Amino acid sequence: MRVEVYFDILCPWCYIGKRRLATALAGRDDVDLVWRSMELDPDGSPTAGPTAAEVIAQYQSGPEQAAARVRQIQSLGEAEGVRLDLHKARPVNSFDAHRLVHLGAAHGRADEVLERLLHGYHTEGLDIAAPEVLEKLGVEAGLDPVAVRRVVEGTEFTEHVRADERRAVEAGVRGVPSLVVDGGVPASAVQSPEALARLLTPRSRG
């Protein structure tokens, strides 16, 4: 079974979904899991601006609603063992971080690189657009320092990210995190582990 998951490091739901998917896939050895890049804001600034909580507030009807939404997201993260510091994380352009995940995939460490980036951004509030931060996180995720520096300082894996984003359009993916099972219809990856486990069985897919 091939499971493609479209993600962006900036999305707290992607961190939650990643943990839920891991629970759903526990003990499975018949799944080829592929992480696919999909930028939430391709035109995002490489310079950090407002916090994630402040960005969320822009889409709420008032301060109380914004605070409740932040608490909801953080609570769901805590239930999955993830601390989402939305008052520390500051959205930036995630393109280079996506390229780093593709470097990880080339060496069989996409999951480890993505996990380190998600934790660095959402929990530690690190600037994942900063070259020195990407170098640090890539090495900590087990990648070769020379290879990491080459990617961070160059344009390697640019086409891989663009190809994933074209693939998302062709597959009908509208948001992240979304998963596509064996080329089927996109589904939300933020469902409960139980719902994901049902989705990822041949019987449930008809």
C-alpha positions in Angstrom: 0.0 0.0 0.0 1.3 3.4 -1.0 0.3 6.3 1.3 1.2 9.8 0.2 0.9 12.6 2.8 0.8 16.2 1.8 2.2 18.5 4.5 3.7 21.8 5.4 6.0 22.3 8.4 4.1 25.5 9.3 0.8 23.7 9.9 0.2 22.6 13.5 -2.4 20.1 12.2 0.3 18.4 10.2 2.2 17.7 13.5 -0.9 16.3 15.1 -1.7 14.3 11.9 1.8 12.9 11.8 1.5 11.5 15.3 -2.0 10.1 14.7 -0.9 8.5 11.4 2.1 6.9 13.2 -0.3 5.4 15.8 -2.6 4.1 13.0 0.4 2.5 11.2 2.0 1.0 14.3 3.1 -2.6 13.6 2.4 -2.3 9.9 5.1 -3.3 7.4 3.0 -3.2 4.3 2.9 0.6 3.8 5.1 2.7 1.6 4.8 6.1 3.3 5.8 9.1 1.2 5.9 12.7 2.5 4.8 15.2 -0.2 5.5 18.9 -0.1 2.7 21.5 -0.2 3.4 25.1 0.8 0.6 26.8 2.7 2.0 30.2 1.6 4.4 29.9 -1.4 4.8 33.7 -1.3 5.6 33.8 2.4 8.3 36.0 3.7 11.7 34.6 4.6 11.7 36.9 7.5 9.6 36.0 10.6 6.6 38.2 11.3 3.6 37.8 13.6 3.3 34.7 15.7 1.1 31.7 14.7 -1.4 32.7 17.4 -1.6 36.2 16.0 -2.2 34.9 12.5 -5.0 32.6 13.8 -6.6 35.6 15.5 -6.9 37.3 12.2 -9.4 34.7 11.1 -11.5 34.7 14.3 -14.4 37.0 15.3 -12.7 38.3 18.4 -10.0 37.9 21.1 -12.0 35.3 23.1 -12.6 33.2 20.0 -9.0 33.4 19.0 -7.8 32.4 22.4 -10.2 29.4 22.4 -9.0 28.3 19.0 -5.4 28.4 20.1 -6.2 26.4 23.3 -8.1 23.9 21.2 -5.2 23.3 18.8 -2.7 23.1 21.7 -5.0 20.6 23.6 -5.2 18.3 20.6 -1.5 18.5 20.3 -0.9 17.6 23.9 -3.2 14.6 23.5 -0.7 13.3 20.9 2.3 14.1 22.9 3.1 17.3 21.0 3.6 20.7 22.5 2.5 23.4 20.1 3.7 26.8 21.2 1.6 29.0 18.9 2.8 32.1 20.8 6.4 31.4 19.9 6.2 29.9 16.4 6.4 32.6 13.7 5.3 31.6 10.1 8.0 32.1 7.4 8.6 30.8 3.9 9.0 27.0 4.2 10.4 26.2 0.8 13.9 25.5 1.9 12.7 23.4 4.7 10.8 21.3 2.2 13.9 20.9 0.2 15.6 19.6 3.3 12.9 17.0 3.8 13.6 15.8 0.2 17.3 15.4 1.1 16.2 13.3 4.0 14.0 11.2 1.7 17.0 10.6 -0.6 18.8 9.1 2.4 15.9 7.2 3.9 15.4 9.8 6.7 12.4 11.9 5.6 10.5 11.0 8.7 13.3 12.0 11.0 14.0 15.3 9.2 10.3 16.2 9.1 9.9 15.4 12.8 12.9 17.6 13.7 11.6 20.5 11.6 8.2 20.2 13.1 9.5 20.1 16.7 11.9 22.9 16.0 9.3 25.2 14.6 6.2 24.4 16.6 7.8 23.6 20.0 11.1 25.5 20.0 9.9 28.5 17.9 12.9 28.2 15.6 13.2 30.1 12.3 13.0 27.4 9.7 13.8 29.8 6.9 17.2 30.6 8.4 20.1 28.7 6.8 21.9 28.2 10.0 18.8 26.8 11.6 18.2 24.4 8.8 21.8 23.2 8.9 21.5 22.5 12.6 18.2 20.7 12.4 19.3 18.6 9.3 22.4 17.4 11.1 20.5 16.7 14.3 18.1 14.6 12.2 21.1 12.4 11.1 22.0 13.9 7.7 25.5 14.4 6.5 26.6 18.0 7.4 28.2 18.5 3.9 25.1 17.4 2.1 22.9 19.6 4.3 25.1 22.6 3.7 25.0 22.0 0.0 21.2 21.9 -0.1 20.8 24.9 2.2 23.2 27.0 0.2 22.1 25.9 -3.2 18.9 25.0 -5.1 19.0 21.2 -4.9 15.6 19.5 -4.7 13.8 22.5 -5.9 12.2 20.5 -8.7 11.2 17.8 -6.2 9.1 20.3 -4.2 7.6 21.8 -7.3 6.7 18.3 -8.6 5.0 17.5 -5.4 2.9 20.6 -5.6 1.9 19.9 -9.2 1.0 16.4 -8.1 -1.2 17.8 -5.3 -3.2 19.8 -7.8 -3.6 16.8 -10.1 -4.7 14.7 -7.2 -7.3 17.2 -6.0 -5.5 18.0 -2.7 -7.0 21.2 -1.2 -5.2 21.5 2.1 -2.8 19.9 4.5 -2.4 17.4 6.0 -4.0 15.2 3.3 -3.3 11.7 2.5 -3.8 9.8 -0.8 -4.0 6.0 -0.6 -2.9 4.1 -3.7 -3.7 7.1 -5.9 -7.3 7.4 -4.6 -9.3 10.3 -3.4 -7.6 12.7 -0.9 -8.6 12.4 2.7 -7.9 14.3 5.9 -4.9 13.1 7.9 -6.2 14.7 11.0 -8.8 12.0 11.7 -8.5 9.9 14.8 -5.9 7.0 14.7 -8.9 4.6 14.6 -10.5 6.3 11.6 -7.1 6.4 9.8 -6.5 2.7 10.5 -9.9 1.9 9.0 -9.1 4.1 6.0 -5.7 2.3 5.5 -7.2 -1.2 5.2 -8.1 -2.8 1.8 -11.5 -3.6 3.2 -12.4 0.0 4.1 -11.3 1.1 0.6 -13.7 -1.2 -1.1 
